[in-house]
């Protein structure tokens, strides 16, 4: 069974949310910055995986048409 993606549209909404919480007395800024760092890293990994998948798909397409 395929693992469902909790964030199919990426982590940008989470990054924006936590950035909007800076200076919110409910959270420490250190906690918020750690959240921003976490989701930024996850987004970078997600984008890299998409890039690699597109690259792989392009190479498979070229092999299919004899390139």
JOQUI-V329784 format. One record per residue. RES is the residue in one letter. NEAR is the number of other C-alpha atoms within 10 Angstrom. Layout:
{{RES;NEAR} {RES;NEAR}}
This chain:
{{X;3} {X;4} {X;5} {X;7} {X;8} {X;8} {X;12} {X;8} {X;10} {X;17} {X;20} {X;15} {X;12} {X;17} {X;19} {X;12} {X;14} {X;20} {X;15} {X;11} {X;15} {X;16} {X;11} {X;11} {X;8} {X;8} {X;11} {X;13} {X;16} {X;10} {X;12} {X;20} {X;16} {X;13} {X;17} {X;20} {X;14} {X;14} {X;20} {X;17} {X;13} {X;15} {X;19} {X;13} {X;12} {X;17} {X;13} {X;12} {X;12} {X;12} {X;12} {X;12} {X;12} {X;12} {X;12} {X;12} {X;12} {X;12} {X;12} {X;13} {X;12} {X;11} {X;10} {X;9} {X;7} {X;7} {X;8}}
